């Protein structure tokens, strides 16, 4: 499975089932935007959560790709644990007006996360 797919699989596993996930490949990193409908405002039924911008550094992606199959499995588990812990502390609610984009919170997956 390609590296991007493996990382996306971990992100999808950690996020709410109804999350919208947008991949933005870049030169220095892979960026993934995640948000979902809040369903907390009857006047704004389509109000989206704060956006989580997940940045996977180029170095972390290379470390993941160059690991053995067993080490990739362990790295996948560490990435999943990192994302799950961040999500547990994340408050998706916000008070941005309907004509403004929701706030963005950035999470970085670097080599320390991948290698443990």
ROLOVO-676279 format. One record per atom (N, C-alpha, C, O): residue number from 1; x, y, z. Coordinates in nm, 2 decimals, always signed. Example, Ala and Ser with C-alpha at 12.3 -4.5 7.8 and 13.67 -1.06 7.14 Angstrom:
2
<num 1&px +1.32&py -0.57&pz +0.78> .
<num 1&px +1.23&py -0.45&pz +0.78> .
<num 1&px +1.32&py -0.33&pz +0.78> .
<num 1&px +1.42&py -0.33&pz +0.85> .
<num 2&px +1.28&py -0.22&pz +0.71> .
<num 2&px +1.37&py -0.11&pz +0.71> .
<num 2&px +1.29&py +0.00&pz +0.79> .
<num 2&px +1.34&py +0.11&pz +0.80> .
// end
This chain:
116
<num 1&px +0.08&py -0.12&pz +0.00> .
<num 1&px +0.00&py +0.00&pz +0.00> .
<num 1&px +0.09&py +0.12&pz +0.00> .
<num 1&px +0.19&py +0.13&pz +0.08> .
<num 2&px +0.06&py +0.22&pz -0.09> .
<num 2&px +0.14&py +0.34&pz -0.09> .
<num 2&px +0.14&py +0.42&pz +0.05> .
<num 2&px +0.04&py +0.41&pz +0.12> .
<num 3&px +0.25&py +0.49&pz +0.07> .
<num 3&px +0.27&py +0.56&pz +0.20> .
<num 3&px +0.15&py +0.65&pz +0.23> .
<num 3&px +0.10&py +0.65&pz +0.34> .
<num 4&px +0.11&py +0.73&pz +0.13> .
<num 4&px +0.00&py +0.83&pz +0.16> .
<num 4&px -0.12&py +0.75&pz +0.20> .
<num 4&px -0.19&py +0.80&pz +0.29> .
<num 5&px -0.15&py +0.64&pz +0.14> .
<num 5&px -0.27&py +0.56&pz +0.18> .
<num 5&px -0.26&py +0.51&pz +0.32> .
<num 5&px -0.36&py +0.51&pz +0.39> .
<num 6&px -0.14&py +0.47&pz +0.36> .
<num 6&px -0.12&py +0.42&pz +0.50> .
<num 6&px -0.14&py +0.53&pz +0.60> .
<num 6&px -0.21&py +0.51&pz +0.70> .
<num 7&px -0.09&py +0.64&pz +0.57> .
<num 7&px -0.11&py +0.76&pz +0.66> .
<num 7&px -0.26&py +0.80&pz +0.67> .
<num 7&px -0.31&py +0.83&pz +0.77> .
<num 8&px -0.32&py +0.80&pz +0.55> .
<num 8&px -0.46&py +0.84&pz +0.55> .
<num 8&px -0.55&py +0.74&pz +0.62> .
<num 8&px -0.65&py +0.77&pz +0.68> .
<num 9&px -0.51&py +0.61&pz +0.61> .
<num 9&px -0.58&py +0.51&pz +0.68> .
<num 9&px -0.58&py +0.53&pz +0.83> .
<num 9&px -0.68&py +0.51&pz +0.90> .
<num 10&px -0.46&py +0.57&pz +0.89> .
<num 10&px -0.45&py +0.60&pz +1.03> .
<num 10&px -0.53&py +0.72&pz +1.07> .
<num 10&px -0.60&py +0.73&pz +1.17> .
<num 11&px -0.53&py +0.82&pz +0.98> .
<num 11&px -0.61&py +0.95&pz +1.01> .
<num 11&px -0.76&py +0.91&pz +1.01> .
<num 11&px -0.83&py +0.95&pz +1.10> .
<num 12&px -0.80&py +0.84&pz +0.91> .
<num 12&px -0.95&py +0.80&pz +0.90> .
<num 12&px -0.99&py +0.72&pz +1.02> .
<num 12&px -1.10&py +0.73&pz +1.07> .
<num 13&px -0.90&py +0.63&pz +1.07> .
<num 13&px -0.93&py +0.54&pz +1.18> .
<num 13&px -0.95&py +0.62&pz +1.31> .
<num 13&px -1.02&py +0.59&pz +1.40> .
<num 14&px -0.87&py +0.73&pz +1.32> .
<num 14&px -0.87&py +0.81&pz +1.44> .
<num 14&px -0.98&py +0.92&pz +1.45> .
<num 14&px -1.03&py +0.96&pz +1.56> .
<num 15&px -1.03&py +0.96&pz +1.33> .
<num 15&px -1.12&py +1.07&pz +1.32> .
<num 15&px -1.27&py +1.02&pz +1.33> .
<num 15&px -1.29&py +0.90&pz +1.31> .
<num 16&px -1.36&py +1.11&pz +1.36> .
<num 16&px -1.50&py +1.07&pz +1.36> .
<num 16&px -1.54&py +1.01&pz +1.22> .
<num 16&px -1.49&py +1.05&pz +1.12> .
<num 17&px -1.64&py +0.92&pz +1.23> .
<num 17&px -1.68&py +0.85&pz +1.10> .
<num 17&px -1.73&py +0.94&pz +1.00> .
<num 17&px -1.71&py +0.92&pz +0.88> .
<num 18&px -1.79&py +1.06&pz +1.03> .
<num 18&px -1.85&py +1.15&pz +0.94> .
<num 18&px -1.75&py +1.26&pz +0.90> .
<num 18&px -1.80&py +1.36&pz +0.83> .
<num 19&px -1.63&py +1.25&pz +0.93> .
<num 19&px -1.53&py +1.36&pz +0.90> .
<num 19&px -1.51&py +1.37&pz +0.75> .
<num 19&px -1.50&py +1.27&pz +0.68> .
<num 20&px -1.49&py +1.49&pz +0.71> .
<num 20&px -1.45&py +1.52&pz +0.57> .
<num 20&px -1.30&py +1.53&pz +0.57> .
<num 20&px -1.25&py +1.61&pz +0.65> .
<num 21&px -1.23&py +1.46&pz +0.48> .
<num 21&px -1.09&py +1.46&pz +0.48> .
<num 21&px -1.04&py +1.50&pz +0.34> .
<num 21&px -1.08&py +1.45&pz +0.24> .
<num 22&px -0.95&py +1.61&pz +0.34> .
<num 22&px -0.90&py +1.66&pz +0.22> .
<num 22&px -0.75&py +1.65&pz +0.22> .
<num 22&px -0.68&py +1.70&pz +0.31> .
<num 23&px -0.69&py +1.59&pz +0.12> .
<num 23&px -0.55&py +1.57&pz +0.11> .
<num 23&px -0.49&py +1.68&pz +0.02> .
<num 23&px -0.54&py +1.71&pz -0.09> .
<num 24&px -0.38&py +1.75&pz +0.07> .
<num 24&px -0.31&py +1.85&pz +0.00> .
<num 24&px -0.17&py +1.81&pz -0.01> .
<num 24&px -0.09&py +1.85&pz +0.09> .
<num 25&px -0.12&py +1.74&pz -0.11> .
<num 25&px +0.02&py +1.71&pz -0.12> .
<num 25&px +0.10&py +1.83&pz -0.14> .
<num 25&px +0.06&py +1.93&pz -0.21> .
<num 26&px +0.22&py +1.83&pz -0.08> .
<num 26&px +0.31&py +1.94&pz -0.09> .
<num 26&px +0.46&py +1.90&pz -0.12> .
<num 26&px +0.48&py +1.78&pz -0.11> .
<num 27&px +0.54&py +1.99&pz -0.14> .
<num 27&px +0.68&py +1.96&pz -0.16> .
<num 27&px +0.75&py +1.91&pz -0.04> .
<num 27&px +0.82&py +1.81&pz -0.04> .
<num 28&px +0.73&py +1.98&pz +0.07> .
<num 28&px +0.80&py +1.95&pz +0.20> .
<num 28&px +0.72&py +1.86&pz +0.29> .
<num 28&px +0.78&py +1.80&pz +0.39> .
<num 29&px +0.59&py +1.85&pz +0.27> .
<num 29&px +0.51&py +1.77&pz +0.36> .
<num 29&px +0.38&py +1.73&pz +0.29> .
<num 29&px +0.34&py +1.78&pz +0.19> .
<num 30&px +0.31&py +1.64&pz +0.36> .
<num 30&px +0.17&py +1.60&pz +0.32> .
<num 30&px +0.08&py +1.67&pz +0.42> .
<num 30&px +0.10&py +1.66&pz +0.54> .
<num 31&px -0.02&py +1.74&pz +0.37> .
<num 31&px -0.11&py +1.81&pz +0.46> .
<num 31&px -0.25&py +1.75&pz +0.44> .
<num 31&px -0.29&py +1.72&pz +0.32> .
<num 32&px -0.32&py +1.72&pz +0.55> .
<num 32&px -0.45&py +1.66&pz +0.54> .
<num 32&px -0.54&py +1.75&pz +0.63> .
<num 32&px -0.51&py +1.78&pz +0.75> .
<num 33&px -0.65&py +1.80&pz +0.57> .
<num 33&px -0.75&py +1.88&pz +0.64> .
<num 33&px -0.86&py +1.79&pz +0.68> .
<num 33&px -0.91&py +1.71&pz +0.61> .
<num 34&px -0.91&py +1.81&pz +0.81> .
<num 34&px -1.02&py +1.73&pz +0.86> .
<num 34&px -1.12&py +1.82&pz +0.93> .
<num 34&px -1.08&py +1.90&pz +1.01> .
<num 35&px -1.24&py +1.80&pz +0.90> .
<num 35&px -1.35&py +1.87&pz +0.97> .
<num 35&px -1.48&py +1.79&pz +0.96> .
<num 35&px -1.49&py +1.70&pz +0.88> .
<num 36&px -1.58&py +1.82&pz +1.04> .
<num 36&px -1.71&py +1.75&pz +1.03> .
<num 36&px -1.82&py +1.85&pz +1.07> .
<num 36&px -1.79&py +1.95&pz +1.14> .
<num 37&px -1.94&py +1.81&pz +1.04> .
<num 37&px -2.06&py +1.89&pz +1.08> .
<num 37&px -2.07&py +1.88&pz +1.23> .
<num 37&px -2.07&py +1.77&pz +1.29> .
<num 38&px -2.10&py +2.00&pz +1.29> .
<num 38&px -2.11&py +2.00&pz +1.44> .
<num 38&px -2.25&py +1.96&pz +1.49> .
<num 38&px -2.27&py +1.90&pz +1.59> .
<num 39&px -2.35&py +2.00&pz +1.41> .
<num 39&px -2.49&py +1.98&pz +1.45> .
<num 39&px -2.52&py +2.03&pz +1.59> .
<num 39&px -2.59&py +1.97&pz +1.67> .
<num 40&px -2.47&py +2.15&pz +1.62> .
<num 40&px -2.49&py +2.21&pz +1.75> .
<num 40&px -2.56&py +2.35&pz +1.74> .
<num 40&px -2.58&py +2.42&pz +1.85> .
<num 41&px -2.60&py +2.39&pz +1.62> .
<num 41&px -2.67&py +2.52&pz +1.61> .
<num 41&px -2.78&py +2.50&pz +1.51> .
<num 41&px -2.76&py +2.49&pz +1.39> .
<num 42&px -2.91&py +2.50&pz +1.56> .
<num 42&px -3.02&py +2.48&pz +1.47> .
<num 42&px -3.03&py +2.59&pz +1.36> .
<num 42&px -3.09&py +2.56&pz +1.26> .
<num 43&px -2.98&py +2.70&pz +1.38> .
<num 43&px -2.98&py +2.81&pz +1.28> .
<num 43&px -2.87&py +2.79&pz +1.17> .
<num 43&px -2.87&py +2.85&pz +1.07> .
<num 44&px -2.77&py +2.70&pz +1.20> .
<num 44&px -2.66&py +2.67&pz +1.11> .
<num 44&px -2.65&py +2.52&pz +1.10> .
<num 44&px -2.55&py +2.47&pz +1.16> .
<num 45&px -2.74&py +2.45&pz +1.03> .
<num 45&px -2.73&py +2.30&pz +1.03> .
<num 45&px -2.61&py +2.25&pz +0.96> .
<num 45&px -2.57&py +2.13&pz +0.98> .
<num 46&px -2.54&py +2.33&pz +0.88> .
<num 46&px -2.42&py +2.28&pz +0.81> .
<num 46&px -2.29&py +2.34&pz +0.87> .
<num 46&px -2.19&py +2.34&pz +0.80> .
<num 47&px -2.30&py +2.39&pz +0.99> .
<num 47&px -2.18&py +2.45&pz +1.05> .
<num 47&px -2.08&py +2.34&pz +1.07> .
<num 47&px -2.10&py +2.24&pz +1.13> .
<num 48&px -1.96&py +2.37&pz +1.02> .
<num 48&px -1.85&py +2.27&pz +1.03> .
<num 48&px -1.76&py +2.30&pz +1.16> .
<num 48&px -1.76&py +2.41&pz +1.21> .
<num 49&px -1.70&py +2.20&pz +1.20> .
<num 49&px -1.61&py +2.20&pz +1.32> .
<num 49&px -1.49&py +2.29&pz +1.28> .
<num 49&px -1.47&py +2.33&pz +1.17> .
<num 50&px -1.41&py +2.32&pz +1.39> .
<num 50&px -1.27&py +2.37&pz +1.36> .
<num 50&px -1.21&py +2.28&pz +1.26> .
<num 50&px -1.23&py +2.16&pz +1.27> .
<num 51&px -1.12&py +2.33&pz +1.18> .
<num 51&px -1.05&py +2.24&pz +1.09> .
<num 51&px -0.92&py +2.19&pz +1.16> .
<num 51&px -0.85&py +2.27&pz +1.22> .
<num 52&px -0.89&py +2.07&pz +1.14> .
<num 52&px -0.76&py +2.01&pz +1.19> .
<num 52&px -0.67&py +2.00&pz +1.07> .
<num 52&px -0.71&py +1.93&pz +0.97> .
<num 53&px -0.56&py +2.07&pz +1.07> .
<num 53&px -0.46&py +2.06&pz +0.96> .
<num 53&px -0.35&py +1.97&pz +1.01> .
<num 53&px -0.27&py +2.01&pz +1.09> .
<num 54&px -0.35&py +1.85&pz +0.95> .
<num 54&px -0.24&py +1.75&pz +0.99> .
<num 54&px -0.13&py +1.76&pz +0.89> .
<num 54&px -0.15&py +1.74&pz +0.77> .
<num 55&px -0.01&py +1.79&pz +0.94> .
<num 55&px +0.11&py +1.80&pz +0.86> .
<num 55&px +0.20&py +1.68&pz +0.88> .
<num 55&px +0.24&py +1.66&pz +1.00> .
<num 56&px +0.22&py +1.60&pz +0.78> .
<num 56&px +0.32&py +1.49&pz +0.79> .
<num 56&px +0.45&py +1.54&pz +0.73> .
<num 56&px +0.45&py +1.56&pz +0.61> .
<num 57&px +0.55&py +1.56&pz +0.81> .
<num 57&px +0.67&py +1.61&pz +0.76> .
<num 57&px +0.74&py +1.51&pz +0.66> .
<num 57&px +0.71&py +1.39&pz +0.66> .
<num 58&px +0.81&py +1.57&pz +0.56> .
<num 58&px +0.88&py +1.49&pz +0.46> .
<num 58&px +0.97&py +1.38&pz +0.53> .
<num 58&px +0.97&py +1.27&pz +0.48> .
<num 59&px +1.04&py +1.42&pz +0.63> .
<num 59&px +1.13&py +1.33&pz +0.70> .
<num 59&px +1.05&py +1.22&pz +0.77> .
<num 59&px +1.10&py +1.10&pz +0.76> .
<num 60&px +0.94&py +1.25&pz +0.83> .
<num 60&px +0.86&py +1.14&pz +0.89> .
<num 60&px +0.81&py +1.05&pz +0.79> .
<num 60&px +0.80&py +0.93&pz +0.81> .
<num 61&px +0.76&py +1.10&pz +0.67> .
<num 61&px +0.71&py +1.01&pz +0.57> .
<num 61&px +0.83&py +0.92&pz +0.52> .
<num 61&px +0.80&py +0.80&pz +0.49> .
<num 62&px +0.95&py +0.97&pz +0.50> .
<num 62&px +1.06&py +0.89&pz +0.46> .
<num 62&px +1.09&py +0.78&pz +0.56> .
<num 62&px +1.12&py +0.67&pz +0.53> .
<num 63&px +1.09&py +0.82&pz +0.69> .
<num 63&px +1.12&py +0.73&pz +0.80> .
<num 63&px +1.02&py +0.61&pz +0.80> .
<num 63&px +1.05&py +0.50&pz +0.81> .
<num 64&px +0.89&py +0.65&pz +0.78> .
<num 64&px +0.79&py +0.55&pz +0.77> .
<num 64&px +0.81&py +0.46&pz +0.65> .
<num 64&px +0.80&py +0.34&pz +0.66> .
<num 65&px +0.83&py +0.52&pz +0.53> .
<num 65&px +0.85&py +0.44&pz +0.41> .
<num 65&px +0.97&py +0.35&pz +0.42> .
<num 65&px +0.97&py +0.24&pz +0.36> .
<num 66&px +1.08&py +0.39&pz +0.48> .
<num 66&px +1.20&py +0.31&pz +0.48> .
<num 66&px +1.20&py +0.20&pz +0.59> .
<num 66&px +1.29&py +0.12&pz +0.60> .
<num 67&px +1.10&py +0.20&pz +0.68> .
<num 67&px +1.10&py +0.10&pz +0.79> .
<num 67&px +1.06&py -0.03&pz +0.74> .
<num 67&px +0.99&py -0.05&pz +0.63> .
<num 68&px +1.10&py -0.14&pz +0.81> .
<num 68&px +1.06&py -0.27&pz +0.77> .
<num 68&px +0.91&py -0.29&pz +0.79> .
<num 68&px +0.85&py -0.20&pz +0.86> .
<num 69&px +0.85&py -0.39&pz +0.74> .
<num 69&px +0.71&py -0.42&pz +0.76> .
<num 69&px +0.67&py -0.42&pz +0.90> .
<num 69&px +0.56&py -0.36&pz +0.94> .
<num 70&px +0.74&py -0.48&pz +0.99> .
<num 70&px +0.71&py -0.49&pz +1.13> .
<num 70&px +0.72&py -0.35&pz +1.20> .
<num 70&px +0.63&py -0.31&pz +1.28> .
<num 71&px +0.82&py -0.27&pz +1.16> .
<num 71&px +0.84&py -0.14&pz +1.21> .
<num 71&px +0.73&py -0.04&pz +1.16> .
<num 71&px +0.69&py +0.05&pz +1.23> .
<num 72&px +0.69&py -0.07&pz +1.03> .
<num 72&px +0.58&py +0.01&pz +0.98> .
<num 72&px +0.45&py -0.01&pz +1.06> .
<num 72&px +0.38&py +0.08&pz +1.09> .
<num 73&px +0.43&py -0.13&pz +1.10> .
<num 73&px +0.31&py -0.16&pz +1.18> .
<num 73&px +0.32&py -0.09&pz +1.32> .
<num 73&px +0.22&py -0.04&pz +1.36> .
<num 74&px +0.43&py -0.09&pz +1.38> .
<num 74&px +0.45&py -0.02&pz +1.50> .
<num 74&px +0.44&py +0.13&pz +1.48> .
<num 74&px +0.38&py +0.20&pz +1.57> .
<num 75&px +0.49&py +0.18&pz +1.37> .
<num 75&px +0.48&py +0.33&pz +1.34> .
<num 75&px +0.34&py +0.37&pz +1.32> .
<num 75&px +0.29&py +0.47&pz +1.37> .
<num 76&px +0.26&py +0.28&pz +1.25> .
<num 76&px +0.12&py +0.31&pz +1.23> .
<num 76&px +0.05&py +0.32&pz +1.36> .
<num 76&px -0.04&py +0.40&pz +1.38> .
<num 77&px +0.08&py +0.23&pz +1.45> .
<num 77&px +0.02&py +0.23&pz +1.59> .
<num 77&px +0.05&py +0.35&pz +1.66> .
<num 77&px -0.03&py +0.41&pz +1.73> .
<num 78&px +0.17&py +0.40&pz +1.65> .
<num 78&px +0.22&py +0.52&pz +1.72> .
<num 78&px +0.14&py +0.64&pz +1.66> .
<num 78&px +0.10&py +0.73&pz +1.73> .
<num 79&px +0.13&py +0.65&pz +1.53> .
<num 79&px +0.06&py +0.76&pz +1.46> .
<num 79&px -0.09&py +0.76&pz +1.50> .
<num 79&px -0.14&py +0.86&pz +1.54> .
<num 80&px -0.15&py +0.64&pz +1.50> .
<num 80&px -0.29&py +0.63&pz +1.55> .
<num 80&px -0.31&py +0.67&pz +1.69> .
<num 80&px -0.40&py +0.74&pz +1.72> .
<num 81&px -0.21&py +0.63&pz +1.78> .
<num 81&px -0.22&py +0.67&pz +1.92> .
<num 81&px -0.20&py +0.82&pz +1.94> .
<num 81&px -0.27&py +0.89&pz +2.02> .
<num 82&px -0.11&py +0.88&pz +1.86> .
<num 82&px -0.09&py +1.03&pz +1.86> .
<num 82&px -0.22&py +1.10&pz +1.82> .
<num 82&px -0.26&py +1.19&pz +1.89> .
<num 83&px -0.27&py +1.06&pz +1.71> .
<num 83&px -0.40&py +1.13&pz +1.66> .
<num 83&px -0.51&py +1.11&pz +1.76> .
<num 83&px -0.59&py +1.20&pz +1.78> .
<num 84&px -0.53&py +0.99&pz +1.81> .
<num 84&px -0.64&py +0.96&pz +1.91> .
<num 84&px -0.62&py +1.05&pz +2.03> .
<num 84&px -0.72&py +1.10&pz +2.08> .
<num 85&px -0.50&py +1.06&pz +2.08> .
<num 85&px -0.47&py +1.15&pz +2.20> .
<num 85&px -0.50&py +1.29&pz +2.17> .
<num 85&px -0.56&py +1.36&pz +2.25> .
<num 86&px -0.46&py +1.34&pz +2.05> .
<num 86&px -0.49&py +1.48&pz +2.02> .
<num 86&px -0.64&py +1.51&pz +2.00> .
<num 86&px -0.69&py +1.61&pz +2.05> .
<num 87&px -0.71&py +1.41&pz +1.94> .
<num 87&px -0.85&py +1.43&pz +1.92> .
<num 87&px -0.92&py +1.43&pz +2.05> .
<num 87&px -1.02&py +1.50&pz +2.07> .
<num 88&px -0.88&py +1.35&pz +2.15> .
<num 88&px -0.94&py +1.34&pz +2.28> .
<num 88&px -0.94&py +1.48&pz +2.35> .
<num 88&px -1.02&py +1.51&pz +2.43> .
<num 89&px -0.83&py +1.56&pz +2.32> .
<num 89&px -0.82&py +1.69&pz +2.38> .
<num 89&px -0.87&py +1.80&pz +2.29> .
<num 89&px -0.87&py +1.92&pz +2.34> .
<num 90&px -0.92&py +1.77&pz +2.17> .
<num 90&px -0.96&py +1.87&pz +2.08> .
<num 90&px -1.10&py +1.91&pz +2.10> .
<num 90&px -1.19&py +1.83&pz +2.12> .
<num 91&px -1.13&py +2.04&pz +2.10> .
<num 91&px -1.27&py +2.09&pz +2.11> .
<num 91&px -1.30&py +2.15&pz +1.97> .
<num 91&px -1.25&py +2.25&pz +1.93> .
<num 92&px -1.39&py +2.08&pz +1.90> .
<num 92&px -1.42&py +2.11&pz +1.76> .
<num 92&px -1.51&py +2.24&pz +1.75> .
<num 92&px -1.53&py +2.29&pz +1.64> .
<num 93&px -1.58&py +2.28&pz +1.86> .
<num 93&px -1.67&py +2.39&pz +1.86> .
<num 93&px -1.60&py +2.52&pz +1.85> .
<num 93&px -1.49&py +2.54&pz +1.89> .
<num 94&px -1.67&py +2.62&pz +1.79> .
<num 94&px -1.62&py +2.75&pz +1.77> .
<num 94&px -1.73&py +2.85&pz +1.75> .
<num 94&px -1.85&py +2.81&pz +1.74> .
<num 95&px -1.70&py +2.98&pz +1.76> .
<num 95&px -1.81&py +3.08&pz +1.75> .
<num 95&px -1.78&py +3.17&pz +1.62> .
<num 95&px -1.83&py +3.28&pz +1.62> .
<num 96&px -1.71&py +3.12&pz +1.53> .
<num 96&px -1.68&py +3.20&pz +1.41> .
<num 96&px -1.81&py +3.23&pz +1.33> .
<num 96&px -1.90&py +3.14&pz +1.32> .
<num 97&px -1.83&py +3.35&pz +1.29> .
<num 97&px -1.96&py +3.38&pz +1.22> .
<num 97&px -1.97&py +3.30&pz +1.09> .
<num 97&px -1.87&py +3.25&pz +1.04> .
<num 98&px -2.09&py +3.29&pz +1.04> .
<num 98&px -2.11&py +3.20&pz +0.92> .
<num 98&px -2.04&py +3.25&pz +0.80> .
<num 98&px -2.01&py +3.17&pz +0.71> .
<num 99&px -2.00&py +3.37&pz +0.79> .
<num 99&px -1.93&py +3.43&pz +0.67> .
<num 99&px -1.78&py +3.42&pz +0.69> .
<num 99&px -1.71&py +3.46&pz +0.60> .
<num 100&px -1.73&py +3.36&pz +0.79> .
<num 100&px -1.59&py +3.34&pz +0.81> .
<num 100&px -1.56&py +3.19&pz +0.81> .
<num 100&px -1.64&py +3.10&pz +0.85> .
<num 101&px -1.44&py +3.15&pz +0.77> .
<num 101&px -1.39&py +3.01&pz +0.78> .
<num 101&px -1.37&py +2.97&pz +0.92> .
<num 101&px -1.33&py +3.06&pz +1.00> .
<num 102&px -1.40&py +2.85&pz +0.96> .
<num 102&px -1.37&py +2.80&pz +1.09> .
<num 102&px -1.22&py +2.81&pz +1.13> .
<num 102&px -1.14&py +2.81&pz +1.04> .
<num 103&px -1.19&py +2.83&pz +1.26> .
<num 103&px -1.05&py +2.83&pz +1.30> .
<num 103&px -0.98&py +2.70&pz +1.26> .
<num 103&px -1.04&py +2.60&pz +1.24> .
<num 104&px -0.85&py +2.71&pz +1.24> .
<num 104&px -0.77&py +2.59&pz +1.21> .
<num 104&px -0.67&py +2.56&pz +1.32> .
<num 104&px -0.60&py +2.65&pz +1.37> .
<num 105&px -0.66&py +2.44&pz +1.35> .
<num 105&px -0.56&py +2.39&pz +1.45> .
<num 105&px -0.47&py +2.30&pz +1.38> .
<num 105&px -0.51&py +2.20&pz +1.31> .
<num 106&px -0.34&py +2.32&pz +1.39> .
<num 106&px -0.24&py +2.24&pz +1.32> .
<num 106&px -0.18&py +2.13&pz +1.41> .
<num 106&px -0.14&py +2.16&pz +1.53> .
<num 107&px -0.17&py +2.01&pz +1.36> .
<num 107&px -0.11&py +1.90&pz +1.43> .
<num 107&px +0.01&py +1.85&pz +1.34> .
<num 107&px -0.01&py +1.85&pz +1.22> .
<num 108&px +0.12&py +1.82&pz +1.40> .
<num 108&px +0.24&py +1.78&pz +1.32> .
<num 108&px +0.28&py +1.64&pz +1.35> .
<num 108&px +0.30&py +1.60&pz +1.47> .
<num 109&px +0.28&py +1.56&pz +1.25> .
<num 109&px +0.34&py +1.42&pz +1.26> .
<num 109&px +0.48&py +1.43&pz +1.21> .
<num 109&px +0.50&py +1.44&pz +1.09> .
<num 110&px +0.58&py +1.42&pz +1.30> .
<num 110&px +0.72&py +1.43&pz +1.27> .
<num 110&px +0.78&py +1.29&pz +1.30> .
<num 110&px +0.72&py +1.20&pz +1.33> .
<num 111&px +0.91&py +1.29&pz +1.28> .
<num 111&px +0.98&py +1.16&pz +1.30> .
<num 111&px +0.97&py +1.11&pz +1.44> .
<num 111&px +0.97&py +0.99&pz +1.46> .
<num 112&px +0.96&py +1.20&pz +1.54> .
<num 112&px +0.95&py +1.16&pz +1.68> .
<num 112&px +0.82&py +1.08&pz +1.70> .
<num 112&px +0.82&py +0.98&pz +1.78> .
<num 113&px +0.72&py +1.12&pz +1.63> .
<num 113&px +0.59&py +1.04&pz +1.64> .
<num 113&px +0.60&py +0.91&pz +1.57> .
<num 113&px +0.56&py +0.80&pz +1.62> .
<num 114&px +0.66&py +0.91&pz +1.45> .
<num 114&px +0.67&py +0.78&pz +1.37> .
<num 114&px +0.77&py +0.68&pz +1.43> .
<num 114&px +0.74&py +0.56&pz +1.44> .
<num 115&px +0.88&py +0.73&pz +1.48> .
<num 115&px +0.98&py +0.64&pz +1.54> .
<num 115&px +0.97&py +0.61&pz +1.68> .
<num 115&px +1.02&py +0.51&pz +1.74> .
<num 116&px +0.89&py +0.69&pz +1.75> .
<num 116&px +0.86&py +0.67&pz +1.89> .
<num 116&px +0.97&py +0.72&pz +1.99> .
<num 116&px +0.96&py +0.70&pz +2.11> .
// end
